[in-house]
Amino acid sequence: MFFEREKGGESAVLVHLDFNNDKENENAEEFLTLVQSANLEVADFVKGKSNFIHPHFFMGTGKADEIYNSVVATNANVVIINHTLSPTQERNLEAHIKCRVIDRTGLILDIFAKRAKTFEGKLQVELAQLQHISTRLVRGWQHLERQKGGIGLRGPGEKQLETDRRLLRNRVSTLKKRLDKIKKQREVSRNYRKKSLIQQVSLVGYTNAGKSTLFNLLTGDQVLAEDRLFATLDPTIRKIDLPNIGRLTIADTVGFIRHLPHALIDSFKATLEEVCQADLLLHIIDYSNEDFHSCVEQVHLVLQEIGADHIQVLEVLNKIDVKGDSTPKIKRNEMGVPVQVSISATEHNGIQLLEQCISECLTKNSWFGNITLNPSQGKVRALLHEKKSIIKEQIDNLGNVTITVKMPKIDFEILKANENLTEDSYERF
């Protein structure tokens, strides 16, 4: 039987269940932070345990009755479930408790909708929302679906449910075309950076790990950095200069979270390609979080899902001041390459060590040596100056220039091929 859904409001009853299967469990504290990020007022927090997922209500009938009683007692107008519900389970719960029900995925989508500022971000969020809504369509318009005989009584020939689905498909198709156009524009910019031999670093990590605060420190920018989940939704790319590296780009990206909805990953694929195309990933970790190992695992899972797990990663343990240890440290592997550095972005502590680690990681596959150019090869010299790859240079009486250069191997190979450098004109240290 169809009933009108209650309009969502600011007062919410929260529901969290613990299961014997760890794969089904969510973090209750993180759930509260998500609700706070959505600016909802908590009327009640219903908790419970269950051995398995019930197909009808997701939970047992007794727990569903408890939620109903809580809604009546607190006069709440929305129930938030800290789990992913099937369309049938969501509908059955709404019919049982006579209140709007939103699952974890719907809550995350709502937060994303509030955070999106750019045109691309809004398109991506709308696409994710429509793909989520398309699975929630129900036969709620049966009074419009009956076809009768007689003038003025014949139905439209298309049921309302079918009409809704068609309209959704059309809108989804339009959004995908617009996002494909933006994706091509991103590819043009990305190809330009590659031709300019500019390396890229992308910040990744669990939401609220401090990525934007660190991004502002490294770039001198003023992107939004707040202590709340998904403060950053739209990506930001800036250029910086580092010693022995020269100019590179650094990208601030959306934070990851447990069980990130697949619709979001599909919709934000163009944005996440900035991560996939990076030369180095800075994995920002909230070291003050007692459960940070679980957060690290979740980030690795998302990197695998978007095809970025092959890229070199430098772990950045942030917020060491909260842990009571204010001494920045560098951890290296058996080859001497930095794999982890501990810092405090809010205290501006350890930033120089981080920049040193970035330089070392990016120069791991670098070419370091002398290039000798004659007076007619001024173009090559100008190019090396433009890329900030020159460490020092000496000019002899004949006008020949010996330049000490440090640059990525692949960039040197491109330079050697394009400018026809002979083997006797360069020497690697």
N, C-alpha and C positions, 0 to 999 in steps of 0.2 A: 504494500500500500504506500502511495506517495504522500509525502508531507513536505511543507515548506521549511527550508533550512533557516535556522536562526542566523541573524547577521553576527559576524565576528565582532568581538569587543575587546576591552582592555583588561577585563577580569578573567583569569584562567585557572582551571583546575589542572594540575600537572599529574601525570601518571608515569611511574617508572617501575618496571618489573625486572627481577633478577632470575636468570635461568641457569640450569646446571651446565648448559652448553655455553662456553665462553664466547663462541662466535656470534651468539645472539645477544650478548650483553652489551649495554651502553654505559657510559660514565654519567652518574647522577649529577656530579658537580658541574661537569661540562654542559649537561642539559640545563641546569639553572642559569649558567652563563649565556647560553643561547637564548633562553627566554628573556633575560635582562637585555640582551642585544636587540630583541624584538620590541622592547619597551612595553612589556606586558606586566600587569599586576598579578602577583600570585595569590589566589584566593585560598588554595589548599594544595597539598602535595600528597598524593596517594601513592604508597609504595606497596610492593608485594613480591612474592616468590611464586614461581611456577616451574613444573617439571618439563612441560612441553607447551608448544603454541597451539591454542584451541582454534580450530578452523572457522568457527562462527563469529566469535567476538575478539579473537586473538588471545583473550584471557578467559577465565572461568566465569560462569554466570554470577557467582557470588561477588567477584571483584567488579563486574559490570554494575551490579546493584549498588555496591559501595560508592562507585563513581556517581551514579544517579542521585543517591542521597546527598553526596557532597555538593553536587550542582544545585540541588534544591535548597540546601542549608546556606550556601554562600551566595546564591543568586548569580553564579558565574554564567557567562554567556559563550564560553569556548572551552573545550577540553583539548589539552596538548598531550599526545602520547609520545614517549621517548623511544619509539620503535617505528619501523616501517610496516604499515598496514597494507593489506591487499584492498582493492576497491570494494569487495564484498564485505570485508571485515569493517572497514570505515563506515559503510552505509548501514550495516547492521547495528553498530554501536550508536550511530546518530539516531536511528529509529528507536533504540532502547532507552537512551538517556534524554532524548528530546533536546539535544544541544549540538551545536557545531563541533565537529571533531577534526583535528589536524594532526597528522603524524609527523615524524621527525623530518622527513623529506619536505613536506609542505612548510614546516617552520623555517628550514634553511632557505627555501625558495623565497619566502616572505622577507627574510633578512636581506637576501641578495637584491630583491626588488627595491628595498629602501636604500641600499648602498649604491646602486648603479647611478652614475652621473653622466658618463659619456654616451654618445649615440650608440656606439658598438656595444657597450655594457648593457644598455637597456634592451637592445635587440636580443642579446644572448640570454638575458633573464626571461624575457617574454617567450622565447623559443622553449626554454626549459620548462616554464610554467605550462605552456600549451601541451607539450609532450606529456607532462604529468597529468594534466586535466583530462587529456584524451582517454586515459585509462579509467577515469572516474565517471564517465558519462553513464547515466542510467535511464531507464524508461520512466521518466518523470512527467511525460506529456501525453499520456495515453488518451486523455479526453480530446486531443487534437488529431488522433491517429485513426479514428473510426471513419470509414467511408460509407456513406448512406446514399440511398437513391433520392432523386428529386432535385429540383433547381435550388441552388444555394446550400445544399446539404452534402455535396460530394467533398471528400477529403482532398488534400493537396496531391495525393498520389505518392508522396514521399513522407514517411513518418518523421516526426520532429527529431527523434534520435538520429535518424539518417541525415537530416538537415544539419544538425549540430556537428556531426562528424565531418560532413562535407565542408562546412565553413571553417572548421579547425584545420582540416587538411590544406585548404586554400591559403589560410594565414601562415601555416607552418612552411608551406612551399615558398611564399613570398619572403619570409624571414630568412630562410636558407639562401635564397638568391642574393639578398642584400649582404648577408654575412660572407658569402663566397666572393662578392665584389670587394669587401673590406679585406678579406684574406689575400686576394691578389695584390692589393695595395701594400699590404704588409710584406709580401714576397718581394716586391720591387725594392722597398726600403732595405730588406734583409740582404738582397743580392748586391745592392749598392755598398753596404757595409763590408760584405765579403770582398768585393773588388777593391775596396779601399784598404784591405788588409787589417781591418779593425776587429779585434777579438771581443767576444761578448761574455759577460758574467751575469748569471741570473740568480736572484735570491729565491729560495724555496724553503718551505717549512710548514709546520703546523700553524694553524691560525692563532694569532695573538702571541707569537714567539718573539716579536720585536723586529720584524723584517723592515718595516717602514722607518722605525727610529734609526736603525743602522744605515738604511738607504740615505736618509737625510744627512747623516754624519759623513758618509763617503762622498756624497755628491754636492753637499752644501745646499740641497733643495729643501723645500718645505711641504712635502706631501703629508696628507693627513696621517697622524700616528696617535692612536688612542688605545687605551687599555680595554679593548672589547673585541669580541670575535668578528672577523670579516670587516675590520675597519677599512681595509684596502680591497677593492673589487676590481677596479679598472687598472690595467698595467701602466707603469710609467718607465720610460727609458731615458737615461741621461748619459752624457760622455764625461769621463774623468781621465786624469793623467796620473800614471804611477811610475816611479823610478824603474829603469831598466826594461820597462814595458812600453811606455809611451801612452798613446791614447787608446782607450777601450770604452765599450759601452756597458752599462750595468742596468739591469731590469728588475723592478719590484713587481711581484706577481701576487695573485690571490692565494690566501692560505688554504692548506688542505685540512681535512677533518675526517674522523672515522666514518666509514661507510658513506663516502661522498657519492651522492646519487649519480647514476650513469647518465641520466639526461643532462646533468650539469657538465659532465666531462665532454659529452658530445657537443653541447652548445658552446662551450668555452675552448673548443679544440684550437681555433685560430689564435686565441690568446696564449694557450699553453704551448703553442709551437715556438714561442720565444724561449721557452725552457728547453725544448727539444733541439733547438739550433745553437744552444750556448756552448762555449768552449770550456766553461767551468761553472759548476753549480755550488753556491754557498748554501749549505743546509743549515739554516738558523734553528737552534734548539733551545727551548726554554729550560735551562738547567735547574731553575728553581722549582719546576714541576716534579713532584715525587714520582709521577707516572710518565716521565719523559721517554723512557725506553719504549713504551707502547706507542707514543706519538711518533718516534723515529721509525718504528715498524710500519705505521700507517702511511707515512710519507713515502717510504720505499715502495709500498704497494701501489700508490698512485703513480709514482715515477715509472714503474713497470707497465702500468695500464696505458700511459700516454706514450710509451716507447722512449723514455729518457733515461733508462737505468744503465745505459752504456757510457754515459758522460762522466768525466772525472768530477768527484765530489770532495769538497772541503767542509768538514763539520765545524760549525761555529757554536760553541757552548756559550749562550748569552745569559745575562742576569746572574753572573757569579757573585755579585755583591749581595744578592738576596740570600745566597747560600752561606754567607759569612766568610767566603774566600775571595779576597780582592786581588789576588796575584795572577795575572794573565800567564798562560803557559802555551807552549806549542808541542804537539805530539807528532812524531814522524814515524814513517814505516821503515822497513829494513833497508830501503834504498835511500833514505834520508829525505824523502819528499814529505812535506807537511800534509797530514791527514785530519788534524783536529787542532783548533785553537780556542782558548777560553777567553772571553771578554765580558765587559759590561758596557752596553751601548748608552744607557742612561747616565752612567758615570764617566763616559768618554775614556774608559780605561781599556787598554789593549788594542786600540785602533791601529797604531803603528805596526804592532805585531801582525795584525790581520792583513794589512796592506803588504807586509813583507811576505806573508804566506801566499797571498794571491799572486804576487810577482813570481815567487818560486814555482808555484803550480803551473802558471802560464808559460814559464820559461823552461819547464821540464823537457819539452820537445823543441827547444829553441836552437837557433844557429848563432854562435858567438865566434867572431874572428875578424880578420882584416880584409878589406876590399880595396884594391888599388885601381884608381880611375885616371884616365888621361884627360887633358883639357876639353876634348870633344864630348865627354860623357857627363856634362853638367846636368843633364836631365836625371840621370841615376842619382847623383848627389842631392839634387833638389827633392827627389822622391823620398830618399832616406831621411832628409831633414823634415819633410812633411809628416812622415810616419813616426817621428821622434825616436828613431832606431839608432841614432849615432851617439856613441859614448865619447869619442874624441877623434880628431883628424889632424894630419900633418901634411904640409905642402912642400915639395922639393923645388929646386931651382928651375926645373923644366915645366913646372905647373902641374905635375902629377900629384894626386891626392891619395894618401893612405888613410882609410877610414876604419876605425874600430866600431863594429856593428853588433848589436844583439837584437834578434828578431825571431819569430816562430819559424821552424824548419820549413813548413809548407809555404810560408810567405817568401822565404829566401829562394825556394825552388821556383816559385812563380816569377820572382824578380830575375833570376838567372835565365829563365826561358824567354821572358819577354824582352830583356835587354841584351841577350846574347853575351853574357859574361863568360869568358874563357877560363879554363882551370888554372892558368898561371896568374889570373888577376885576383884570386881570393885565396885565403888561407884560414882554415878553421882551427881554433885553439883547442 
